[in-house]
Every structure is written in structure tokens, then in C-alpha cells.
């Protein structure tokens, strides 16, 4: 399985922005050049495991948070992400999210049944 370096870079960028950190500040903390950090975030370079762990530690996230697009069994991370979305909703938004989620699940299951019938 090949890692999606563009998706990984995007997750790193999002985590950095969520940590209210500039690319220059992060690259300085990690003792890497700003251009290398930029290349990591755009997915134009492969990242070493050591650099990935250092980035995760600097941003206060787990490596799973950064890699979960590439992890086959990502259910725990997806559940945490969904829980964060739900936690940020007011009562009205929560009702809409529930209704939309149920509709999506129903449609997915109906499509699965149709696919199996073909």
C-alpha cells in the first residue's frame, strides 16, 4: 500500500493551523528548512518516520491523526472526529446532523443492496 503524501501533507497543514502555528515556526522548532516543511505539506516530498513523529509531537496530535487516511482500520479516529463535530453542535444543528446522517446511511445501505442484487 502506498501512502498518500498529499493527504498526509494536508492533515499536517490542518493540524498546524489548528495549533495556531506558522510554517516557519514549526520548521524552526523541528530544525528543518521552511522549504522542506512546505514540500511536506504539499505532498511533493516523502516524509521520514522520524520527521512524522516529530511533527506530531510538535503539533500535539497523534501520528494516527495525521495518517488515518492511509490506515485501513481507522474507525476509532473517525469516531473521534465525528464526536468532535457533534460536540460542537447546538441542539438544532445536532438534529439536522442526525437526520442527514440517517439519510446518508439509509442511502448507502440501499445502494449496497442494489449492488448485491446485480
N, CA, C and O atoms as a GROMACS GRO file, in nm:
protein
  472
    1UNK      N    1   0.084  -0.118   0.000
    1UNK     CA    2   0.000   0.000   0.000
    1UNK      C    3   0.089   0.125   0.000
    1UNK      O    4   0.184   0.135   0.077
    2UNK      N    5   0.056   0.216  -0.085
    2UNK     CA    6   0.131   0.341  -0.098
    2UNK      C    7   0.064   0.450  -0.014
    2UNK      O    8  -0.058   0.464  -0.014
    3UNK      N    9   0.145   0.526   0.058
    3UNK     CA   10   0.092   0.638   0.136
    3UNK      C   11   0.052   0.752   0.043
    3UNK      O   12   0.117   0.777  -0.058
    4UNK      N   13  -0.055   0.819   0.078
    4UNK     CA   14  -0.099   0.936   0.004
    4UNK      C   15  -0.033   1.058   0.070
    4UNK      O   16  -0.084   1.112   0.167
    5UNK      N   17   0.081   1.099   0.014
    5UNK     CA   18   0.159   1.207   0.075
    5UNK      C   19   0.088   1.342   0.066
    5UNK      O   20   0.110   1.429   0.150
    6UNK      N   21   0.005   1.360  -0.035
    6UNK     CA   22  -0.071   1.485  -0.044
    6UNK      C   23  -0.174   1.493   0.069
    6UNK      O   24  -0.189   1.598   0.132
    7UNK      N   25  -0.245   1.383   0.096
    7UNK     CA   26  -0.341   1.381   0.206
    7UNK      C   27  -0.270   1.397   0.340
    7UNK      O   28  -0.318   1.468   0.428
    8UNK      N   29  -0.155   1.332   0.355
    8UNK     CA   30  -0.077   1.346   0.478
    8UNK      C   31  -0.033   1.491   0.497
    8UNK      O   32  -0.045   1.546   0.606
    9UNK      N   33   0.017   1.551   0.392
    9UNK     CA   34   0.060   1.691   0.399
    9UNK      C   35  -0.055   1.784   0.435
    9UNK      O   36  -0.039   1.878   0.513
   10UNK      N   37  -0.171   1.756   0.378
   10UNK     CA   38  -0.289   1.838   0.408
   10UNK      C   39  -0.326   1.826   0.555
   10UNK      O   40  -0.359   1.925   0.619
   11UNK      N   41  -0.322   1.703   0.609
   11UNK     CA   42  -0.354   1.684   0.750
   11UNK      C   43  -0.252   1.754   0.839
   11UNK      O   44  -0.288   1.811   0.942
   12UNK      N   45  -0.125   1.751   0.801
   12UNK     CA   46  -0.022   1.821   0.877
   12UNK      C   47  -0.052   1.971   0.876
   12UNK      O   48  -0.046   2.036   0.980
   13UNK      N   49  -0.084   2.025   0.760
   13UNK     CA   50  -0.115   2.168   0.750
   13UNK      C   51  -0.235   2.204   0.836
   13UNK      O   52  -0.232   2.304   0.908
   14UNK      N   53  -0.340   2.123   0.831
   14UNK     CA   54  -0.459   2.149   0.912
   14UNK      C   55  -0.425   2.145   1.061
   14UNK      O   56  -0.469   2.231   1.137
   15UNK      N   57  -0.347   2.046   1.101
   15UNK     CA   58  -0.308   2.035   1.242
   15UNK      C   59  -0.223   2.155   1.284
   15UNK      O   60  -0.236   2.205   1.395
   16UNK      N   61  -0.136   2.201   1.194
   16UNK     CA   62  -0.052   2.318   1.224
   16UNK      C   63  -0.137   2.443   1.239
   16UNK      O   64  -0.116   2.522   1.331
   17UNK      N   65  -0.232   2.461   1.150
   17UNK     CA   66  -0.321   2.577   1.158
   17UNK      C   67  -0.405   2.570   1.285
   17UNK      O   68  -0.424   2.671   1.353
   18UNK      N   69  -0.456   2.450   1.317
   18UNK     CA   70  -0.534   2.434   1.440
   18UNK      C   71  -0.451   2.461   1.565
   18UNK      O   72  -0.503   2.504   1.668
   19UNK      N   73  -0.321   2.438   1.555
   19UNK     CA   74  -0.230   2.467   1.666
   19UNK      C   75  -0.187   2.613   1.666
   19UNK      O   76  -0.106   2.655   1.749
   20UNK      N   77  -0.242   2.692   1.573
   20UNK     CA   78  -0.210   2.834   1.560
   20UNK      C   79  -0.059   2.856   1.545
   20UNK      O   80   0.002   2.937   1.614
   21UNK      N   81  -0.003   2.780   1.453
   21UNK     CA   82   0.141   2.784   1.431
   21UNK      C   83   0.170   2.813   1.284
   21UNK      O   84   0.103   2.760   1.195
   22UNK      N   85   0.268   2.896   1.260
   22UNK     CA   86   0.308   2.922   1.122
   22UNK      C   87   0.400   2.810   1.074
   22UNK      O   88   0.458   2.736   1.153
   23UNK      N   89   0.411   2.801   0.944
   23UNK     CA   90   0.501   2.703   0.886
   23UNK      C   91   0.645   2.731   0.927
   23UNK      O   92   0.722   2.639   0.955
   24UNK      N   93   0.682   2.858   0.930
   24UNK     CA   94   0.818   2.895   0.971
   24UNK      C   95   0.846   2.856   1.116
   24UNK      O   96   0.954   2.804   1.147
   25UNK      N   97   0.750   2.881   1.203
   25UNK     CA   98   0.769   2.846   1.344
   25UNK      C   99   0.786   2.696   1.361
   25UNK      O  100   0.873   2.650   1.435
   26UNK      N  101   0.700   2.618   1.294
   26UNK     CA  102   0.710   2.472   1.304
   26UNK      C  103   0.843   2.423   1.248
   26UNK      O  104   0.909   2.339   1.310
   27UNK      N  105   0.883   2.475   1.133
   27UNK     CA  106   1.010   2.430   1.075
   27UNK      C  107   1.129   2.467   1.165
   27UNK      O  108   1.225   2.391   1.174
   28UNK      N  109   1.122   2.582   1.232
   28UNK     CA  110   1.228   2.620   1.326
   28UNK      C  111   1.230   2.526   1.445
   28UNK      O  112   1.337   2.482   1.488
   29UNK      N  113   1.112   2.493   1.499
   29UNK     CA  114   1.105   2.400   1.612
   29UNK      C  115   1.165   2.265   1.577
   29UNK      O  116   1.228   2.200   1.660
   30UNK      N  117   1.144   2.223   1.454
   30UNK     CA  118   1.188   2.091   1.410
   30UNK      C  119   1.328   2.093   1.349
   30UNK      O  120   1.381   1.989   1.308
   31UNK      N  121   1.387   2.212   1.342
   31UNK     CA  122   1.519   2.230   1.283
   31UNK      C  123   1.524   2.178   1.140
   31UNK      O  124   1.616   2.106   1.100
   32UNK      N  125   1.422   2.217   1.064
   32UNK     CA  126   1.421   2.184   0.921
   32UNK      C  127   1.396   2.312   0.844
   32UNK      O  128   1.345   2.409   0.899
   33UNK      N  129   1.431   2.313   0.718
   33UNK     CA  130   1.415   2.435   0.639
   33UNK      C  131   1.266   2.459   0.611
   33UNK      O  132   1.188   2.365   0.598
   34UNK      N  133   1.230   2.586   0.603
   34UNK     CA  134   1.090   2.618   0.569
   34UNK      C  135   1.048   2.557   0.435
   34UNK      O  136   0.932   2.517   0.419
   35UNK      N  137   1.140   2.551   0.340
   35UNK     CA  138   1.104   2.494   0.210
   35UNK      C  139   1.077   2.344   0.221
   35UNK      O  140   0.989   2.292   0.153
   36UNK      N  141   1.151   2.274   0.306
   36UNK     CA  142   1.126   2.132   0.327
   36UNK      C  143   0.989   2.113   0.394
   36UNK      O  144   0.913   2.023   0.356
   37UNK      N  145   0.958   2.197   0.491
   37UNK     CA  146   0.828   2.190   0.558
   37UNK      C  147   0.717   2.215   0.457
   37UNK      O  148   0.614   2.146   0.459
   38UNK      N  149   0.735   2.311   0.370
   38UNK     CA  150   0.637   2.341   0.265
   38UNK      C  151   0.619   2.221   0.173
   38UNK      O  152   0.507   2.187   0.136
   39UNK      N  153   0.729   2.157   0.135
   39UNK     CA  154   0.722   2.039   0.049
   39UNK      C  155   0.649   1.923   0.116
   39UNK      O  156   0.579   1.848   0.050
   40UNK      N  157   0.666   1.910   0.246
   40UNK     CA  158   0.593   1.806   0.322
   40UNK      C  159   0.444   1.836   0.317
   40UNK      O  160   0.363   1.747   0.292
   41UNK      N  161   0.408   1.961   0.343
   41UNK     CA  162   0.266   1.999   0.347
   41UNK      C  163   0.198   1.990   0.210
   41UNK      O  164   0.077   1.967   0.203
   42UNK      N  165   0.272   2.007   0.104
   42UNK     CA  166   0.213   1.997  -0.030
   42UNK      C  167   0.218   1.854  -0.083
   42UNK      O  168   0.160   1.823  -0.186
   43UNK      N  169   0.288   1.767  -0.012
   43UNK     CA  170   0.299   1.628  -0.054
   43UNK      C  171   0.397   1.606  -0.166
   43UNK      O  172   0.397   1.500  -0.229
   44UNK      N  173   0.482   1.706  -0.192
   44UNK     CA  174   0.578   1.690  -0.300
   44UNK      C  175   0.708   1.622  -0.258
   44UNK      O  176   0.798   1.602  -0.339
   45UNK      N  177   0.716   1.586  -0.131
   45UNK     CA  178   0.831   1.510  -0.083
   45UNK      C  179   0.782   1.403   0.014
   45UNK      O  180   0.679   1.418   0.079
   46UNK      N  181   0.856   1.297   0.021
   46UNK     CA  182   0.823   1.192   0.117
   46UNK      C  183   0.878   1.232   0.252
   46UNK      O  184   0.984   1.294   0.262
   47UNK      N  185   0.806   1.195   0.354
   47UNK     CA  186   0.845   1.233   0.490
   47UNK      C  187   0.896   1.109   0.562
   47UNK      O  188   0.840   1.000   0.549
   48UNK      N  189   1.003   1.127   0.638
   48UNK     CA  190   1.057   1.014   0.715
   48UNK      C  191   0.969   0.989   0.837
   48UNK      O  192   0.896   1.077   0.882
   49UNK      N  193   0.978   0.869   0.889
   49UNK     CA  194   0.904   0.835   1.010
   49UNK      C  195   0.946   0.924   1.126
   49UNK      O  196   0.862   0.968   1.205
   50UNK      N  197   1.075   0.950   1.138
   50UNK     CA  198   1.126   1.036   1.245
   50UNK      C  199   1.068   1.176   1.234
   50UNK      O  200   1.026   1.235   1.335
   51UNK      N  201   1.064   1.230   1.112
   51UNK     CA  202   1.007   1.364   1.093
   51UNK      C  203   0.858   1.364   1.124
   51UNK      O  204   0.807   1.459   1.183
   52UNK      N  205   0.788   1.259   1.083
   52UNK     CA  206   0.644   1.250   1.108
   52UNK      C  207   0.615   1.250   1.258
   52UNK      O  208   0.525   1.320   1.304
   53UNK      N  209   0.690   1.172   1.333
   53UNK     CA  210   0.671   1.167   1.478
   53UNK      C  211   0.705   1.302   1.540
   53UNK      O  212   0.634   1.348   1.630
   54UNK      N  213   0.811   1.365   1.495
   54UNK     CA  214   0.848   1.498   1.547
   54UNK      C  215   0.740   1.602   1.519
   54UNK      O  216   0.708   1.684   1.605
   55UNK      N  217   0.684   1.598   1.400
   55UNK     CA  218   0.577   1.691   1.364
   55UNK      C  219   0.454   1.666   1.452
   55UNK      O  220   0.396   1.761   1.505
   56UNK      N  221   0.416   1.541   1.466
   56UNK     CA  222   0.301   1.508   1.551
   56UNK      C  223   0.322   1.558   1.693
   56UNK      O  224   0.231   1.617   1.752
   57UNK      N  225   0.440   1.534   1.748
   57UNK     CA  226   0.469   1.580   1.885
   57UNK      C  227   0.465   1.732   1.895
   57UNK      O  228   0.410   1.787   1.991
   58UNK      N  229   0.522   1.801   1.796
   58UNK     CA  230   0.524   1.947   1.799
   58UNK      C  231   0.384   2.006   1.789
   58UNK      O  232   0.356   2.112   1.845
   59UNK      N  233   0.296   1.937   1.717
   59UNK     CA  234   0.160   1.988   1.697
   59UNK      C  235   0.062   1.936   1.800
   59UNK      O  236  -0.054   1.979   1.803
   60UNK      N  237   0.106   1.845   1.886
   60UNK     CA  238   0.020   1.793   1.991
   60UNK      C  239  -0.089   1.701   1.938
   60UNK      O  240  -0.200   1.697   1.992
   61UNK      N  241  -0.058   1.628   1.831
   61UNK     CA  242  -0.152   1.531   1.774
   61UNK      C  243  -0.083   1.396   1.769
   61UNK      O  244   0.038   1.385   1.792
   62UNK      N  245  -0.160   1.292   1.739
   62UNK     CA  246  -0.100   1.160   1.725
   62UNK      C  247  -0.063   1.136   1.579
   62UNK      O  248  -0.114   1.203   1.489
   63UNK      N  249   0.026   1.043   1.557
   63UNK     CA  250   0.060   1.003   1.421
   63UNK      C  251  -0.064   0.948   1.352
   63UNK      O  252  -0.083   0.968   1.232
   64UNK      N  253  -0.149   0.878   1.427
   64UNK     CA  254  -0.275   0.828   1.371
   64UNK      C  255  -0.361   0.943   1.318
   64UNK      O  256  -0.423   0.930   1.213
   65UNK      N  257  -0.364   1.055   1.390
   65UNK     CA  258  -0.440   1.171   1.345
   65UNK      C  259  -0.393   1.214   1.206
   65UNK      O  260  -0.474   1.253   1.121
   66UNK      N  261  -0.263   1.207   1.184
   66UNK     CA  262  -0.206   1.252   1.057
   66UNK      C  263  -0.217   1.148   0.946
   66UNK      O  264  -0.226   1.182   0.828
   67UNK      N  265  -0.217   1.021   0.984
   67UNK     CA  266  -0.214   0.914   0.886
   67UNK      C  267  -0.347   0.847   0.858
   67UNK      O  268  -0.355   0.761   0.771
   68UNK      N  269  -0.452   0.883   0.930
   68UNK     CA  270  -0.569   0.798   0.926
   68UNK      C  271  -0.630   0.782   0.787
   68UNK      O  272  -0.706   0.687   0.765
   69UNK      N  273  -0.602   0.870   0.693
   69UNK     CA  274  -0.648   0.848   0.555
   69UNK      C  275  -0.584   0.724   0.494
   69UNK      O  276  -0.638   0.665   0.401
   70UNK      N  277  -0.469   0.686   0.548
   70UNK     CA  278  -0.394   0.572   0.495
   70UNK      C  279  -0.410   0.446   0.580
   70UNK      O  280  -0.361   0.340   0.543
   71UNK      N  281  -0.478   0.458   0.693
   71UNK     CA  282  -0.493   0.344   0.783
   71UNK      C  283  -0.619   0.268   0.744
   71UNK      O  284  -0.727   0.326   0.730
   72UNK      N  285  -0.604   0.137   0.728
   72UNK     CA  286  -0.717   0.055   0.686
   72UNK      C  287  -0.824   0.051   0.794
   72UNK      O  288  -0.943   0.060   0.764
   73UNK      N  289  -0.784   0.038   0.919
   73UNK     CA  290  -0.879   0.028   1.030
   73UNK      C  291  -0.879   0.160   1.107
   73UNK      O  292  -0.825   0.169   1.217
   74UNK      N  293  -0.940   0.260   1.048
   74UNK     CA  294  -0.938   0.395   1.104
   74UNK      C  295  -1.063   0.427   1.185
   74UNK      O  296  -1.086   0.544   1.218
   75UNK      N  297  -1.145   0.329   1.216
   75UNK     CA  298  -1.271   0.354   1.283
   75UNK      C  299  -1.258   0.437   1.412
   75UNK      O  300  -1.334   0.532   1.429
   76UNK      N  301  -1.164   0.404   1.502
   76UNK     CA  302  -1.154   0.486   1.625
   76UNK      C  303  -1.129   0.634   1.596
   76UNK      O  304  -1.186   0.720   1.662
   77UNK      N  305  -1.043   0.663   1.499
   77UNK     CA  306  -1.014   0.802   1.466
   77UNK      C  307  -1.136   0.869   1.403
   77UNK      O  308  -1.168   0.983   1.435
   78UNK      N  309  -1.204   0.797   1.316
   78UNK     CA  310  -1.324   0.853   1.254
   78UNK      C  311  -1.431   0.881   1.359
   78UNK      O  312  -1.499   0.983   1.353
   79UNK      N  313  -1.446   0.790   1.454
   79UNK     CA  314  -1.544   0.811   1.562
   79UNK      C  315  -1.508   0.933   1.645
   79UNK      O  316  -1.596   1.009   1.685
   80UNK      N  317  -1.379   0.953   1.673
   80UNK     CA  318  -1.336   1.073   1.748
   80UNK      C  319  -1.367   1.199   1.669
   80UNK      O  320  -1.414   1.298   1.725
   81UNK      N  321  -1.340   1.196   1.538
   81UNK     CA  322  -1.368   1.313   1.454
   81UNK      C  323  -1.517   1.345   1.452
   81UNK      O  324  -1.556   1.461   1.463
   82UNK      N  325  -1.598   1.241   1.438
   82UNK     CA  326  -1.743   1.262   1.438
   82UNK      C  327  -1.789   1.316   1.573
   82UNK      O  328  -1.873   1.405   1.579
   83UNK      N  329  -1.733   1.263   1.680
   83UNK     CA  330  -1.770   1.310   1.814
   83UNK      C  331  -1.734   1.457   1.832
   83UNK      O  332  -1.810   1.532   1.894
   84UNK      N  333  -1.620   1.500   1.779
   84UNK     CA  334  -1.582   1.641   1.788
   84UNK      C  335  -1.682   1.729   1.714
   84UNK      O  336  -1.717   1.838   1.760
   85UNK      N  337  -1.727   1.682   1.599
   85UNK     CA  338  -1.826   1.759   1.523
   85UNK      C  339  -1.956   1.768   1.603
   85UNK      O  340  -2.014   1.876   1.616
   86UNK      N  341  -2.001   1.655   1.655
   86UNK     CA  342  -2.125   1.652   1.733
   86UNK      C  343  -2.113   1.741   1.856
   86UNK      O  344  -2.207   1.815   1.888
   87UNK      N  345  -2.000   1.736   1.924
   87UNK     CA  346  -1.980   1.816   2.045
   87UNK      C  347  -1.988   1.966   2.017
   87UNK      O  348  -2.022   2.045   2.105
   88UNK      N  349  -1.956   2.006   1.894
   88UNK     CA  350  -1.956   2.149   1.862
   88UNK      C  351  -2.093   2.199   1.817
   88UNK      O  352  -2.109   2.319   1.791
   89UNK      N  353  -2.192   2.110   1.807
   89UNK     CA  354  -2.324   2.147   1.756
   89UNK      C  355  -2.418   2.195   1.867
   89UNK      O  356  -2.414   2.146   1.979
   90UNK      N  357  -2.502   2.292   1.832
   90UNK     CA  358  -2.610   2.327   1.923
   90UNK      C  359  -2.726   2.228   1.899
   90UNK      O  360  -2.714   2.141   1.812
   91UNK      N  361  -2.835   2.241   1.973
   91UNK     CA  362  -2.944   2.144   1.964
   91UNK      C  363  -3.004   2.136   1.823
   91UNK      O  364  -3.029   2.026   1.773
   92UNK      N  365  -3.025   2.249   1.761
   92UNK     CA  366  -3.081   2.249   1.625
   92UNK      C  367  -2.986   2.181   1.527
   92UNK      O  368  -3.027   2.094   1.450
   93UNK      N  369  -2.858   2.220   1.531
   93UNK     CA  370  -2.760   2.160   1.441
   93UNK      C  371  -2.750   2.009   1.462
   93UNK      O  372  -2.735   1.933   1.366
   94UNK      N  373  -2.758   1.968   1.587
   94UNK     CA  374  -2.750   1.826   1.618
   94UNK      C  375  -2.865   1.747   1.555
   94UNK      O  376  -2.845   1.637   1.505
   95UNK      N  377  -2.985   1.805   1.557
   95UNK     CA  378  -3.100   1.739   1.494
   95UNK      C  379  -3.079   1.726   1.344
   95UNK      O  380  -3.108   1.622   1.285
   96UNK      N  381  -3.028   1.832   1.282
   96UNK     CA  382  -3.003   1.828   1.138
   96UNK      C  383  -2.894   1.726   1.105
   96UNK      O  384  -2.908   1.649   1.010
   97UNK      N  385  -2.787   1.725   1.183
   97UNK     CA  386  -2.678   1.628   1.162
   97UNK      C  387  -2.731   1.486   1.175
   97UNK      O  388  -2.695   1.398   1.096
   98UNK      N  389  -2.816   1.462   1.273
   98UNK     CA  390  -2.874   1.330   1.293
   98UNK      C  391  -2.958   1.289   1.172
   98UNK      O  392  -2.944   1.177   1.122
   99UNK      N  393  -3.045   1.380   1.125
   99UNK     CA  394  -3.131   1.349   1.011
   99UNK      C  395  -3.049   1.325   0.883
   99UNK      O  396  -3.076   1.230   0.809
  100UNK      N  397  -2.951   1.409   0.859
  100UNK     CA  398  -2.866   1.394   0.740
  100UNK      C  399  -2.787   1.263   0.749
  100UNK      O  400  -2.776   1.190   0.651
  101UNK      N  401  -2.732   1.234   0.866
  101UNK     CA  402  -2.655   1.111   0.885
  101UNK      C  403  -2.742   0.989   0.859
  101UNK      O  404  -2.700   0.896   0.791
  102UNK      N  405  -2.862   0.989   0.913
  102UNK     CA  406  -2.952   0.876   0.892
  102UNK      C  407  -2.986   0.859   0.744
  102UNK      O  408  -2.991   0.747   0.694
  103UNK      N  409  -3.010   0.970   0.676
  103UNK     CA  410  -3.039   0.964   0.533
  103UNK      C  411  -2.922   0.908   0.453
  103UNK      O  412  -2.941   0.827   0.363
  104UNK      N  413  -2.802   0.950   0.487
  104UNK     CA  414  -2.683   0.901   0.417
  104UNK      C  415  -2.665   0.751   0.441
  104UNK      O  416  -2.639   0.676   0.348
  105UNK      N  417  -2.678   0.708   0.566
  105UNK     CA  418  -2.664   0.566   0.598
  105UNK      C  419  -2.771   0.484   0.525
  105UNK      O  420  -2.742   0.378   0.470
  106UNK      N  421  -2.894   0.532   0.526
  106UNK     CA  422  -3.002   0.461   0.455
  106UNK      C  423  -2.970   0.449   0.306
  106UNK      O  424  -2.990   0.343   0.246
  107UNK      N  425  -2.920   0.557   0.245
  107UNK     CA  426  -2.887   0.555   0.102
  107UNK      C  427  -2.770   0.460   0.075
  107UNK      O  428  -2.772   0.384  -0.023
  108UNK      N  429  -2.670   0.463   0.159
  108UNK     CA  430  -2.556   0.372   0.141
  108UNK      C  431  -2.600   0.226   0.150
  108UNK      O  432  -2.558   0.143   0.070
  109UNK      N  433  -2.684   0.197   0.245
  109UNK     CA  434  -2.731   0.059   0.262
  109UNK      C  435  -2.821   0.017   0.146
  109UNK      O  436  -2.815  -0.097   0.101
  110UNK      N  437  -2.903   0.108   0.096
  110UNK     CA  438  -2.988   0.077  -0.019
  110UNK      C  439  -2.902   0.050  -0.142
  110UNK      O  440  -2.928  -0.043  -0.217
  111UNK      N  441  -2.799   0.132  -0.162
  111UNK     CA  442  -2.708   0.112  -0.275
  111UNK      C  443  -2.633  -0.019  -0.262
  111UNK      O  444  -2.609  -0.087  -0.362
  112UNK      N  445  -2.595  -0.055  -0.142
  112UNK     CA  446  -2.525  -0.182  -0.119
  112UNK      C  447  -2.616  -0.299  -0.157
  112UNK      O  448  -2.573  -0.395  -0.220
  113UNK      N  449  -2.743  -0.290  -0.118
  113UNK     CA  450  -2.839  -0.396  -0.153
  113UNK      C  451  -2.855  -0.404  -0.304
  113UNK      O  452  -2.860  -0.514  -0.358
  114UNK      N  453  -2.865  -0.290  -0.373
  114UNK     CA  454  -2.876  -0.288  -0.518
  114UNK      C  455  -2.752  -0.349  -0.583
  114UNK      O  456  -2.763  -0.425  -0.680
  115UNK      N  457  -2.634  -0.315  -0.530
  115UNK     CA  458  -2.510  -0.369  -0.584
  115UNK      C  459  -2.506  -0.520  -0.570
  115UNK      O  460  -2.462  -0.589  -0.662
  116UNK      N  461  -2.553  -0.571  -0.457
  116UNK     CA  462  -2.552  -0.715  -0.434
  116UNK      C  463  -2.652  -0.786  -0.526
  116UNK      O  464  -2.630  -0.901  -0.565
  117UNK      N  465  -2.762  -0.718  -0.559
  117UNK     CA  466  -2.863  -0.777  -0.646
  117UNK      C  467  -2.818  -0.785  -0.791
  117UNK      O  468  -2.871  -0.865  -0.869
  118UNK      N  469  -2.720  -0.703  -0.829
  118UNK     CA  470  -2.671  -0.703  -0.968
  118UNK      C  471  -2.588  -0.822  -0.992
  118UNK      O  472  -2.537  -0.841  -1.102
   0.00000   0.00000   0.00000
